[in-house]
Amino acid sequence: MATFQQLQQQKAELDLKIAQSLDAAKRMSEELEQARFRHEEVEAGTRQIMALMDKYNLSKEDLFPGPSPSSSKRENSPVRESKTLAEMRQYFNRR
């Protein structure tokens, strides 16, 4: 049978493990909240970009030029001249 001191030692060890687990859960909760906040910011930014793309009639290729997996399909098509933001503003402001 366990002595009183042994039981106290086991209780102290279990209390330490519980405290460590609570700390880990708190850290995970904080990290989850930060990740949720970053996700919301990314979603808001994506919505703003999509709204601007619709407003100025832009495609993803206009914003992010360069090779893409589907670029091999467009090898036969003529290369589109890209416009600077200032040129686009002038064009759409004249309309």
N, CA, C and O atoms as CSV, one atom per row, in Angstrom:
chain,resi,resn,atom,element,x,y,z
A,1,MET,N,N,0.841,-1.175,0.000
A,1,MET,CA,C,0.000,0.000,0.000
A,1,MET,C,C,0.891,1.246,0.000
A,1,MET,O,O,1.952,1.264,0.625
A,2,ALA,N,N,0.446,2.278,-0.706
A,2,ALA,CA,C,1.218,3.506,-0.830
A,2,ALA,C,C,1.136,4.318,0.454
A,2,ALA,O,O,0.106,4.373,1.126
A,3,THR,N,N,2.239,4.932,0.761
A,3,THR,CA,C,2.262,5.776,1.949
A,3,THR,C,C,1.683,7.146,1.610
A,3,THR,O,O,1.468,7.502,0.451
A,4,PHE,N,N,1.447,7.884,2.670
A,4,PHE,CA,C,0.887,9.227,2.511
A,4,PHE,C,C,1.828,10.121,1.698
A,4,PHE,O,O,1.376,10.900,0.859
A,5,GLN,N,N,3.129,10.008,1.945
A,5,GLN,CA,C,4.107,10.812,1.214
A,5,GLN,C,C,4.133,10.437,-0.271
A,5,GLN,O,O,4.245,11.312,-1.128
A,6,GLN,N,N,4.032,9.170,-0.568
A,6,GLN,CA,C,4.002,8.725,-1.965
A,6,GLN,C,C,2.764,9.275,-2.672
A,6,GLN,O,O,2.840,9.727,-3.815
A,7,LEU,N,N,1.636,9.231,-1.988
A,7,LEU,CA,C,0.402,9.762,-2.572
A,7,LEU,C,C,0.506,11.269,-2.806
A,7,LEU,O,O,0.032,11.786,-3.817
A,8,GLN,N,N,1.136,11.968,-1.850
A,8,GLN,CA,C,1.328,13.407,-2.036
A,8,GLN,C,C,2.240,13.673,-3.231
A,8,GLN,O,O,1.993,14.603,-3.998
A,9,GLN,N,N,3.281,12.876,-3.395
A,9,GLN,CA,C,4.200,13.025,-4.523
A,9,GLN,C,C,3.462,12.772,-5.841
A,9,GLN,O,O,3.635,13.522,-6.802
A,10,GLN,N,N,2.652,11.735,-5.888
A,10,GLN,CA,C,1.878,11.434,-7.098
A,10,GLN,C,C,0.908,12.564,-7.417
A,10,GLN,O,O,0.725,12.939,-8.575
A,11,LYS,N,N,0.284,13.104,-6.353
A,11,LYS,CA,C,-0.648,14.218,-6.552
A,11,LYS,C,C,0.083,15.432,-7.102
A,11,LYS,O,O,-0.424,16.105,-7.999
A,12,ALA,N,N,1.270,15.720,-6.574
A,12,ALA,CA,C,2.054,16.866,-7.058
A,12,ALA,C,C,2.443,16.671,-8.521
A,12,ALA,O,O,2.385,17.615,-9.309
A,13,GLU,N,N,2.835,15.464,-8.884
A,13,GLU,CA,C,3.198,15.167,-10.278
A,13,GLU,C,C,1.983,15.343,-11.195
A,13,GLU,O,O,2.092,15.919,-12.278
A,14,LEU,N,N,0.832,14.843,-10.753
A,14,LEU,CA,C,-0.391,14.982,-11.552
A,14,LEU,C,C,-0.808,16.448,-11.666
A,14,LEU,O,O,-1.241,16.889,-12.730
A,15,ASP,N,N,-0.681,17.202,-10.574
A,15,ASP,CA,C,-1.002,18.633,-10.620
A,15,ASP,C,C,-0.096,19.360,-11.615
A,15,ASP,O,O,-0.551,20.236,-12.351
A,16,LEU,N,N,1.195,18.989,-11.633
A,16,LEU,CA,C,2.129,19.602,-12.582
A,16,LEU,C,C,1.728,19.272,-14.020
A,16,LEU,O,O,1.722,20.152,-14.881
A,17,LYS,N,N,1.396,18.015,-14.278
A,17,LYS,CA,C,0.968,17.614,-15.621
A,17,LYS,C,C,-0.299,18.357,-16.038
A,17,LYS,O,O,-0.428,18.771,-17.190
A,18,ILE,N,N,-1.228,18.524,-15.108
A,18,ILE,CA,C,-2.468,19.252,-15.413
A,18,ILE,C,C,-2.146,20.702,-15.750
A,18,ILE,O,O,-2.685,21.246,-16.714
A,19,ALA,N,N,-1.275,21.333,-14.967
A,19,ALA,CA,C,-0.897,22.726,-15.217
A,19,ALA,C,C,-0.219,22.859,-16.571
A,19,ALA,O,O,-0.489,23.807,-17.309
A,20,GLN,N,N,0.666,21.912,-16.909
A,20,GLN,CA,C,1.340,21.939,-18.209
A,20,GLN,C,C,0.333,21.761,-19.342
A,20,GLN,O,O,0.434,22.426,-20.373
A,21,SER,N,N,-0.616,20.884,-19.159
A,21,SER,CA,C,-1.642,20.654,-20.180
A,21,SER,C,C,-2.508,21.892,-20.370
A,21,SER,O,O,-2.849,22.244,-21.499
A,22,LEU,N,N,-2.861,22.548,-19.278
A,22,LEU,CA,C,-3.660,23.769,-19.374
A,22,LEU,C,C,-2.886,24.877,-20.091
A,22,LEU,O,O,-3.450,25.625,-20.889
A,23,ASP,N,N,-1.575,24.972,-19.792
A,23,ASP,CA,C,-0.728,25.947,-20.487
A,23,ASP,C,C,-0.695,25.665,-21.987
A,23,ASP,O,O,-0.842,26.575,-22.802
A,24,ALA,N,N,-0.502,24.402,-22.339
A,24,ALA,CA,C,-0.447,24.021,-23.755
A,24,ALA,C,C,-1.781,24.318,-24.438
A,24,ALA,O,O,-1.805,24.804,-25.568
A,25,ALA,N,N,-2.875,24.030,-23.764
A,25,ALA,CA,C,-4.202,24.294,-24.342
A,25,ALA,C,C,-4.407,25.797,-24.534
A,25,ALA,O,O,-4.977,26.226,-25.537
A,26,LYS,N,N,-3.942,26.587,-23.576
A,26,LYS,CA,C,-4.070,28.042,-23.690
A,26,LYS,C,C,-3.253,28.564,-24.867
A,26,LYS,O,O,-3.730,29.407,-25.627
A,27,ARG,N,N,-2.018,28.067,-25.023
A,27,ARG,CA,C,-1.182,28.488,-26.158
A,27,ARG,C,C,-1.829,28.095,-27.484
A,27,ARG,O,O,-1.849,28.879,-28.433
A,28,MET,N,N,-2.354,26.880,-27.538
A,28,MET,CA,C,-3.000,26.424,-28.771
A,28,MET,C,C,-4.219,27.277,-29.078
A,28,MET,O,O,-4.472,27.597,-30.240
A,29,SER,N,N,-4.968,27.646,-28.066
A,29,SER,CA,C,-6.143,28.490,-28.260
A,29,SER,C,C,-5.733,29.862,-28.794
A,29,SER,O,O,-6.378,30.403,-29.693
A,30,GLU,N,N,-4.662,30.419,-28.239
A,30,GLU,CA,C,-4.184,31.720,-28.716
A,30,GLU,C,C,-3.695,31.635,-30.155
A,30,GLU,O,O,-3.972,32.524,-30.959
A,31,GLU,N,N,-2.964,30.562,-30.485
A,31,GLU,CA,C,-2.487,30.376,-31.853
A,31,GLU,C,C,-3.651,30.205,-32.817
A,31,GLU,O,O,-3.623,30.725,-33.932
A,32,LEU,N,N,-4.672,29.477,-32.388
A,32,LEU,CA,C,-5.852,29.289,-33.221
A,32,LEU,C,C,-6.553,30.620,-33.471
A,32,LEU,O,O,-6.991,30.892,-34.589
A,33,GLU,N,N,-6.661,31.443,-32.444
A,33,GLU,CA,C,-7.291,32.753,-32.589
A,33,GLU,C,C,-6.489,33.637,-33.550
A,33,GLU,O,O,-7.069,34.345,-34.373
A,34,GLN,N,N,-5.153,33.594,-33.445
A,34,GLN,CA,C,-4.313,34.363,-34.367
A,34,GLN,C,C,-4.480,33.863,-35.792
A,34,GLN,O,O,-4.568,34.661,-36.725
A,35,ALA,N,N,-4.525,32.553,-35.965
A,35,ALA,CA,C,-4.711,31.977,-37.300
A,35,ALA,C,C,-6.075,32.375,-37.867
A,35,ALA,O,O,-6.191,32.673,-39.056
A,36,ARG,N,N,-7.098,32.380,-37.024
A,36,ARG,CA,C,-8.438,32.770,-37.463
A,36,ARG,C,C,-8.437,34.238,-37.891
A,36,ARG,O,O,-9.045,34.591,-38.902
A,37,PHE,N,N,-7.755,35.092,-37.123
A,37,PHE,CA,C,-7.667,36.510,-37.444
A,37,PHE,C,C,-6.932,36.710,-38.772
A,37,PHE,O,O,-7.376,37.490,-39.615
A,38,ARG,N,N,-5.799,36.000,-38.962
A,38,ARG,CA,C,-5.057,36.111,-40.230
A,38,ARG,C,C,-5.918,35.635,-41.395
A,38,ARG,O,O,-5.910,36.236,-42.470
A,39,HIS,N,N,-6.656,34.554,-41.176
A,39,HIS,CA,C,-7.525,34.027,-42.238
A,39,HIS,C,C,-8.589,35.060,-42.628
A,39,HIS,O,O,-8.864,35.254,-43.812
A,40,GLU,N,N,-9.182,35.715,-41.636
A,40,GLU,CA,C,-10.190,36.740,-41.915
A,40,GLU,C,C,-9.578,37.905,-42.685
A,40,GLU,O,O,-10.212,38.449,-43.589
A,41,GLU,N,N,-8.336,38.296,-42.332
A,41,GLU,CA,C,-7.669,39.376,-43.044
A,41,GLU,C,C,-7.385,38.977,-44.485
A,41,GLU,O,O,-7.565,39.776,-45.404
A,42,VAL,N,N,-6.943,37.744,-44.680
A,42,VAL,CA,C,-6.670,37.262,-46.038
A,42,VAL,C,C,-7.961,37.236,-46.852
A,42,VAL,O,O,-7.971,37.654,-48.010
A,43,GLU,N,N,-9.037,36.753,-46.261
A,43,GLU,CA,C,-10.324,36.703,-46.957
A,43,GLU,C,C,-10.790,38.109,-47.336
A,43,GLU,O,O,-11.283,38.320,-48.444
A,44,ALA,N,N,-10.637,39.070,-46.422
A,44,ALA,CA,C,-11.037,40.450,-46.718
A,44,ALA,C,C,-10.189,41.015,-47.846
A,44,ALA,O,O,-10.710,41.687,-48.736
A,45,GLY,N,N,-8.895,40.751,-47.818
A,45,GLY,CA,C,-8.014,41.214,-48.887
A,45,GLY,C,C,-8.370,40.577,-50.214
A,45,GLY,O,O,-8.358,41.241,-51.251
A,46,THR,N,N,-8.686,39.299,-50.187
A,46,THR,CA,C,-9.071,38.601,-51.421
A,46,THR,C,C,-10.355,39.202,-51.996
A,46,THR,O,O,-10.473,39.394,-53.206
A,47,ARG,N,N,-11.317,39.497,-51.113
A,47,ARG,CA,C,-12.560,40.117,-51.598
A,47,ARG,C,C,-12.287,41.485,-52.219
A,47,ARG,O,O,-12.893,41.837,-53.231
A,48,GLN,N,N,-11.383,42.257,-51.620
A,48,GLN,CA,C,-11.043,43.573,-52.169
A,48,GLN,C,C,-10.373,43.433,-53.526
A,48,GLN,O,O,-10.678,44.180,-54.456
A,49,ILE,N,N,-9.463,42.479,-53.638
A,49,ILE,CA,C,-8.784,42.254,-54.923
A,49,ILE,C,C,-9.785,41.824,-55.987
A,49,ILE,O,O,-9.739,42.306,-57.119
A,50,MET,N,N,-10.688,40.922,-55.626
A,50,MET,CA,C,-11.688,40.457,-56.598
A,50,MET,C,C,-12.591,41.611,-57.037
A,50,MET,O,O,-12.958,41.700,-58.209
A,51,ALA,N,N,-12.951,42.496,-56.099
A,51,ALA,CA,C,-13.782,43.645,-56.446
A,51,ALA,C,C,-13.041,44.559,-57.415
A,51,ALA,O,O,-13.630,45.059,-58.373
A,52,LEU,N,N,-11.749,44.781,-57.168
A,52,LEU,CA,C,-10.965,45.619,-58.083
A,52,LEU,C,C,-10.800,44.948,-59.440
A,52,LEU,O,O,-10.831,45.613,-60.475
A,53,MET,N,N,-10.624,43.633,-59.433
A,53,MET,CA,C,-10.515,42.915,-60.703
A,53,MET,C,C,-11.798,43.066,-61.512
A,53,MET,O,O,-11.750,43.277,-62.724
A,54,ASP,N,N,-12.947,42.959,-60.843
A,54,ASP,CA,C,-14.224,43.143,-61.532
A,54,ASP,C,C,-14.374,44.581,-62.017
A,54,ASP,O,O,-14.818,44.819,-63.140
A,55,LYS,N,N,-14.005,45.532,-61.174
A,55,LYS,CA,C,-14.161,46.943,-61.519
A,55,LYS,C,C,-13.329,47.320,-62.740
A,55,LYS,O,O,-13.801,48.050,-63.611
A,56,TYR,N,N,-12.094,46.825,-62.807
A,56,TYR,CA,C,-11.202,47.190,-63.902
A,56,TYR,C,C,-11.087,46.111,-64.972
A,56,TYR,O,O,-10.219,46.181,-65.841
A,57,ASN,N,N,-11.958,45.120,-64.906
A,57,ASN,CA,C,-11.977,44.055,-65.906
A,57,ASN,C,C,-10.616,43.371,-66.056
A,57,ASN,O,O,-10.121,43.216,-67.172
A,58,LEU,N,N,-10.024,42.970,-64.960
A,58,LEU,CA,C,-8.707,42.355,-64.976
A,58,LEU,C,C,-8.816,40.855,-64.733
A,58,LEU,O,O,-9.741,40.378,-64.075
A,59,SER,N,N,-7.850,40.127,-65.279
A,59,SER,CA,C,-7.789,38.689,-65.024
A,59,SER,C,C,-6.605,38.414,-64.102
A,59,SER,O,O,-5.812,39.308,-63.810
A,60,LYS,N,N,-6.497,37.184,-63.653
A,60,LYS,CA,C,-5.369,36.825,-62.795
A,60,LYS,C,C,-4.050,36.995,-63.542
A,60,LYS,O,O,-3.040,37.371,-62.947
A,61,GLU,N,N,-4.058,36.721,-64.833
A,61,GLU,CA,C,-2.844,36.868,-65.629
A,61,GLU,C,C,-2.408,38.329,-65.714
A,61,GLU,O,O,-1.216,38.619,-65.806
A,62,ASP,N,N,-3.380,39.255,-65.682
A,62,ASP,CA,C,-3.035,40.679,-65.689
A,62,ASP,C,C,-2.310,41.066,-64.405
A,62,ASP,O,O,-1.378,41.869,-64.429
A,63,LEU,N,N,-2.739,40.497,-63.293
A,63,LEU,CA,C,-2.143,40.837,-62.008
A,63,LEU,C,C,-0.867,40.067,-61.723
A,63,LEU,O,O,0.071,40.602,-61.132
A,64,PHE,N,N,-0.832,38.821,-62.141
A,64,PHE,CA,C,0.303,37.956,-61.845
A,64,PHE,C,C,0.867,37.373,-63.134
A,64,PHE,O,O,0.661,36.194,-63.422
A,65,PRO,N,N,1.572,38.183,-63.906
A,65,PRO,CA,C,2.110,37.675,-65.172
A,65,PRO,C,C,3.224,36.665,-64.905
A,65,PRO,O,O,3.855,36.674,-63.847
A,66,GLY,N,N,3.441,35.827,-65.856
A,66,GLY,CA,C,4.510,34.850,-65.729
A,66,GLY,C,C,4.025,33.481,-66.133
A,66,GLY,O,O,2.852,33.285,-66.450
A,67,PRO,N,N,4.946,32.538,-66.118
A,67,PRO,CA,C,4.567,31.175,-66.527
A,67,PRO,C,C,3.589,30.558,-65.544
A,67,PRO,O,O,3.722,30.698,-64.328
A,68,SER,N,N,2.627,29.888,-66.092
A,68,SER,CA,C,1.656,29.177,-65.280
A,68,SER,C,C,1.459,27.800,-65.889
A,68,SER,O,O,1.860,27.573,-67.030
A,69,PRO,N,N,0.860,26.890,-65.166
A,69,PRO,CA,C,0.655,25.554,-65.715
A,69,PRO,C,C,-0.131,25.558,-67.022
A,69,PRO,O,O,0.054,24.675,-67.859
A,70,SER,N,N,-1.002,26.539,-67.201
A,70,SER,CA,C,-1.791,26.589,-68.428
A,70,SER,C,C,-1.108,27.423,-69.507
A,70,SER,O,O,-1.694,27.644,-70.567
A,71,SER,N,N,0.132,27.897,-69.261
A,71,SER,CA,C,0.803,28.748,-70.240
A,71,SER,C,C,1.123,27.986,-71.517
A,71,SER,O,O,1.210,28.592,-72.585
A,72,SER,N,N,1.299,26.673,-71.434
A,72,SER,CA,C,1.594,25.898,-72.635
A,72,SER,C,C,0.407,25.913,-73.593
A,72,SER,O,O,0.591,25.775,-74.802
A,73,LYS,N,N,-0.796,26.078,-73.077
A,73,LYS,CA,C,-1.987,26.140,-73.929
A,73,LYS,C,C,-2.028,27.448,-74.709
A,73,LYS,O,O,-2.623,27.520,-75.784
A,74,ARG,N,N,-1.390,28.484,-74.160
A,74,ARG,CA,C,-1.461,29.798,-74.780
A,74,ARG,C,C,-0.235,30.122,-75.626
A,74,ARG,O,O,-0.058,31.273,-76.026
A,75,GLU,N,N,0.601,29.154,-75.904
A,75,GLU,CA,C,1.814,29.416,-76.671
A,75,GLU,C,C,1.503,29.940,-78.069
A,75,GLU,O,O,2.260,30.751,-78.601
A,76,ASN,N,N,0.424,29.501,-78.661
A,76,ASN,CA,C,0.082,29.911,-80.015
A,76,ASN,C,C,-0.626,31.258,-80.062
A,76,ASN,O,O,-0.711,31.863,-81.130
A,77,SER,N,N,-1.130,31.737,-78.949
A,77,SER,CA,C,-1.849,33.003,-78.942
A,77,SER,C,C,-0.873,34.169,-78.822
A,77,SER,O,O,0.205,34.018,-78.247
A,78,PRO,N,N,-1.243,35.336,-79.363
A,78,PRO,CA,C,-0.330,36.481,-79.289
A,78,PRO,C,C,-0.160,36.949,-77.846
A,78,PRO,O,O,-1.062,36.795,-77.023
A,79,VAL,N,N,0.989,37.515,-77.555
A,79,VAL,CA,C,1.283,37.996,-76.213
A,79,VAL,C,C,0.577,39.321,-75.994
A,79,VAL,O,O,0.674,40.230,-76.817
A,80,ARG,N,N,-0.137,39.425,-74.873
A,80,ARG,CA,C,-0.835,40.664,-74.539
A,80,ARG,C,C,0.120,41.650,-73.909
A,80,ARG,O,O,0.968,41.277,-73.099
A,81,GLU,N,N,-0.019,42.906,-74.282
A,81,GLU,CA,C,0.825,43.933,-73.695
A,81,GLU,C,C,0.263,44.295,-72.333
A,81,GLU,O,O,-0.928,44.574,-72.199
A,82,SER,N,N,1.117,44.291,-71.331
A,82,SER,CA,C,0.633,44.627,-69.996
A,82,SER,C,C,0.602,46.132,-69.828
A,82,SER,O,O,1.379,46.860,-70.446
A,83,LYS,N,N,-0.314,46.590,-68.979
A,83,LYS,CA,C,-0.464,48.019,-68.726
A,83,LYS,C,C,-0.062,48.321,-67.299
A,83,LYS,O,O,-0.253,47.504,-66.398
A,84,THR,N,N,0.485,49.479,-67.106
A,84,THR,CA,C,0.809,49.887,-65.749
A,84,THR,C,C,-0.461,50.375,-65.079
A,84,THR,O,O,-1.462,50.646,-65.742
A,85,LEU,N,N,-0.413,50.484,-63.780
A,85,LEU,CA,C,-1.571,50.949,-63.032
A,85,LEU,C,C,-1.957,52.364,-63.455
A,85,LEU,O,O,-3.143,52.678,-63.555
A,86,ALA,N,N,-0.975,53.210,-63.701
A,86,ALA,CA,C,-1.263,54.586,-64.130
A,86,ALA,C,C,-1.981,54.590,-65.468
A,86,ALA,O,O,-2.916,55.366,-65.664
A,87,GLU,N,N,-1.556,53.733,-66.396
A,87,GLU,CA,C,-2.214,53.662,-67.704
A,87,GLU,C,C,-3.655,53.174,-67.548
A,87,GLU,O,O,-4.560,53.673,-68.216
A,88,MET,N,N,-3.862,52.203,-66.669
A,88,MET,CA,C,-5.216,51.706,-66.459
A,88,MET,C,C,-6.103,52.789,-65.856
A,88,MET,O,O,-7.261,52.937,-66.245
A,89,ARG,N,N,-5.561,53.541,-64.908
A,89,ARG,CA,C,-6.351,54.630,-64.310
A,89,ARG,C,C,-6.732,55.657,-65.360
A,89,ARG,O,O,-7.877,56.107,-65.396
A,90,GLN,N,N,-5.789,56.037,-66.219
A,90,GLN,CA,C,-6.075,57.009,-67.271
A,90,GLN,C,C,-7.160,56.481,-68.201
A,90,GLN,O,O,-8.072,57.213,-68.584
A,91,TYR,N,N,-7.053,55.214,-68.557
A,91,TYR,CA,C,-8.021,54.617,-69.471
A,91,TYR,C,C,-9.422,54.633,-68.858
A,91,TYR,O,O,-10.382,55.054,-69.503
A,92,PHE,N,N,-9.533,54.174,-67.613
A,92,PHE,CA,C,-10.851,54.073,-66.999
A,92,PHE,C,C,-11.387,55.422,-66.550
A,92,PHE,O,O,-12.604,55.586,-66.456
A,93,ASN,N,N,-10.532,56.389,-66.272
A,93,ASN,CA,C,-11.001,57.719,-65.888
A,93,ASN,C,C,-11.551,58.489,-67.087
A,93,ASN,O,O,-12.391,59.374,-66.923
A,94,ARG,N,N,-11.086,58.160,-68.286
A,94,ARG,CA,C,-11.590,58.822,-69.507
A,94,ARG,C,C,-12.969,58.315,-69.887
A,94,ARG,O,O,-13.689,58.993,-70.621
A,95,ARG,N,N,-13.342,57.179,-69.423
A,95,ARG,CA,C,-14.638,56.585,-69.809
A,95,ARG,C,C,-15.787,57.273,-69.195
A,95,ARG,O,O,-16.933,56.888,-69.427
